[in-house]
Amino acid sequence: MTRLGPAPESGTHSEVATLARRYCALIDGVSDDRCQWLRDVADLLPRLHAAITSVDADYGYVDYLDPVDLDARFELFTLLRGLLGERDGYWLEFDCAAEGRGAMTGSLADDLTDIYCELKQGLRLFELDPSCALAAWASGYEQHWGRHLIDAQRHLATLGEHATGES
């Protein structure tokens, strides 16, 4: 992989990497206390969002060294979808509410899984080349996982309004 752009500041490296590790640990350590777990995820996502958007993203497009393990991704998605149950689905802009809940195309499990896969890939890369990892995170955010992060934040905020101690 070719390094693109100038080397970012080490403070940015460590902040994004620390938040990426925390996010991955939250997803890896998914808890039976779903309400607290969702609150923890909801609290972390805005910090991650602020950190990645503060990166000088003049890096161009970056390819990861390794392809995503689709079987592992599907297992994680399935686990999260089962955990979230009725809380998983949400309406997207072009969904037709008249068609019922089955027409919802937004999935919090999918959002959390895609964010996790991108961050986990970057953490592996971070061990080899922190600058390249930061470039990959910034590029991936712009190309893909940023939309998932925004959708997840919005849905978690909506769930927060309706959650009253459910588990």
Contacts in CASP RR format, 6 or more apart in sequence:
PFRMAT RR
TARGET T0000
AUTHOR 0000-0000-0000
METHOD contacts of the structure
MODEL  1
MTRLGPAPESGTHSEVATLARRYCALIDGVSDDRCQWLRDVADLLPRLHA
AITSVDADYGYVDYLDPVDLDARFELFTLLRGLLGERDGYWLEFDCAAEG
RGAMTGSLADDLTDIYCELKQGLRLFELDPSCALAAWASGYEQHWGRHLI
DAQRHLATLGEHATGES
1 62 0 8 1.000
1 63 0 8 1.000
1 65 0 8 1.000
1 129 0 8 1.000
1 132 0 8 1.000
3 129 0 8 1.000
3 131 0 8 1.000
3 132 0 8 1.000
3 135 0 8 1.000
4 59 0 8 1.000
4 60 0 8 1.000
4 62 0 8 1.000
4 135 0 8 1.000
5 58 0 8 1.000
5 59 0 8 1.000
5 60 0 8 1.000
5 135 0 8 1.000
6 56 0 8 1.000
6 58 0 8 1.000
7 131 0 8 1.000
8 55 0 8 1.000
8 56 0 8 1.000
8 130 0 8 1.000
8 131 0 8 1.000
8 134 0 8 1.000
8 135 0 8 1.000
10 130 0 8 1.000
12 51 0 8 1.000
12 54 0 8 1.000
12 55 0 8 1.000
12 134 0 8 1.000
13 126 0 8 1.000
13 130 0 8 1.000
13 131 0 8 1.000
13 133 0 8 1.000
13 134 0 8 1.000
15 51 0 8 1.000
16 48 0 8 1.000
16 51 0 8 1.000
16 52 0 8 1.000
16 55 0 8 1.000
16 134 0 8 1.000
16 137 0 8 1.000
17 123 0 8 1.000
17 126 0 8 1.000
17 130 0 8 1.000
17 133 0 8 1.000
19 44 0 8 1.000
19 47 0 8 1.000
19 48 0 8 1.000
19 51 0 8 1.000
20 48 0 8 1.000
20 119 0 8 1.000
20 120 0 8 1.000
20 122 0 8 1.000
20 123 0 8 1.000
20 126 0 8 1.000
20 137 0 8 1.000
21 123 0 8 1.000
22 44 0 8 1.000
23 41 0 8 1.000
23 44 0 8 1.000
23 45 0 8 1.000
23 48 0 8 1.000
23 115 0 8 1.000
23 116 0 8 1.000
23 119 0 8 1.000
24 116 0 8 1.000
24 119 0 8 1.000
24 120 0 8 1.000
24 123 0 8 1.000
26 37 0 8 1.000
26 40 0 8 1.000
26 41 0 8 1.000
26 44 0 8 1.000
27 41 0 8 1.000
27 76 0 8 1.000
27 80 0 8 1.000
27 112 0 8 1.000
27 116 0 8 1.000
30 37 0 8 1.000
30 79 0 8 1.000
30 80 0 8 1.000
30 83 0 8 1.000
31 37 0 8 1.000
32 167 0 8 1.000
33 167 0 8 1.000
34 83 0 8 1.000
34 84 0 8 1.000
34 87 0 8 1.000
34 166 0 8 1.000
34 167 0 8 1.000
35 163 0 8 1.000
35 165 0 8 1.000
35 166 0 8 1.000
35 167 0 8 1.000
38 87 0 8 1.000
38 156 0 8 1.000
38 159 0 8 1.000
38 160 0 8 1.000
38 163 0 8 1.000
39 160 0 8 1.000
41 112 0 8 1.000
41 152 0 8 1.000
41 156 0 8 1.000
42 153 0 8 1.000
42 156 0 8 1.000
42 157 0 8 1.000
42 159 0 8 1.000
42 160 0 8 1.000
45 149 0 8 1.000
45 152 0 8 1.000
45 153 0 8 1.000
45 156 0 8 1.000
46 153 0 8 1.000
48 149 0 8 1.000
49 146 0 8 1.000
49 149 0 8 1.000
49 150 0 8 1.000
49 153 0 8 1.000
52 137 0 8 1.000
52 138 0 8 1.000
52 141 0 8 1.000
52 146 0 8 1.000
53 141 0 8 1.000
55 134 0 8 1.000
55 137 0 8 1.000
55 138 0 8 1.000
57 138 0 8 1.000
57 139 0 8 1.000
57 141 0 8 1.000
57 142 0 8 1.000
59 135 0 8 1.000
59 138 0 8 1.000
59 139 0 8 1.000
60 135 0 8 1.000
60 139 0 8 1.000
61 139 0 8 1.000
61 143 0 8 1.000
62 132 0 8 1.000
62 135 0 8 1.000
62 136 0 8 1.000
62 139 0 8 1.000
62 140 0 8 1.000
64 121 0 8 1.000
64 122 0 8 1.000
64 125 0 8 1.000
64 136 0 8 1.000
65 124 0 8 1.000
65 125 0 8 1.000
66 121 0 8 1.000
66 124 0 8 1.000
68 117 0 8 1.000
68 121 0 8 1.000
73 113 0 8 1.000
73 117 0 8 1.000
76 113 0 8 1.000
76 116 0 8 1.000
76 117 0 8 1.000
77 109 0 8 1.000
77 110 0 8 1.000
77 113 0 8 1.000
80 88 0 8 1.000
80 108 0 8 1.000
80 109 0 8 1.000
80 112 0 8 1.000
80 113 0 8 1.000
81 88 0 8 1.000
81 107 0 8 1.000
81 109 0 8 1.000
82 88 0 8 1.000
82 109 0 8 1.000
83 109 0 8 1.000
84 108 0 8 1.000
84 109 0 8 1.000
87 108 0 8 1.000
87 159 0 8 1.000
88 107 0 8 1.000
88 108 0 8 1.000
88 109 0 8 1.000
89 101 0 8 1.000
89 104 0 8 1.000
89 106 0 8 1.000
89 107 0 8 1.000
89 108 0 8 1.000
89 155 0 8 1.000
90 104 0 8 1.000
90 106 0 8 1.000
90 107 0 8 1.000
90 108 0 8 1.000
90 151 0 8 1.000
90 154 0 8 1.000
90 155 0 8 1.000
90 158 0 8 1.000
91 97 0 8 1.000
91 104 0 8 1.000
91 106 0 8 1.000
92 104 0 8 1.000
92 105 0 8 1.000
92 106 0 8 1.000
92 151 0 8 1.000
94 105 0 8 1.000
95 103 0 8 1.000
95 104 0 8 1.000
95 105 0 8 1.000
95 106 0 8 1.000
96 103 0 8 1.000
97 103 0 8 1.000
106 151 0 8 1.000
106 155 0 8 1.000
108 152 0 8 1.000
108 155 0 8 1.000
108 156 0 8 1.000
110 148 0 8 1.000
111 148 0 8 1.000
111 149 0 8 1.000
111 151 0 8 1.000
111 152 0 8 1.000
111 155 0 8 1.000
112 148 0 8 1.000
112 152 0 8 1.000
114 144 0 8 1.000
114 145 0 8 1.000
114 148 0 8 1.000
115 145 0 8 1.000
115 146 0 8 1.000
115 148 0 8 1.000
115 149 0 8 1.000
115 152 0 8 1.000
118 137 0 8 1.000
118 140 0 8 1.000
118 141 0 8 1.000
118 144 0 8 1.000
118 145 0 8 1.000
119 137 0 8 1.000
119 145 0 8 1.000
121 136 0 8 1.000
122 133 0 8 1.000
122 136 0 8 1.000
122 137 0 8 1.000
123 133 0 8 1.000
125 132 0 8 1.000
125 133 0 8 1.000
125 136 0 8 1.000
126 133 0 8 1.000
126 134 0 8 1.000
140 146 0 8 1.000
141 149 0 8 1.000
END
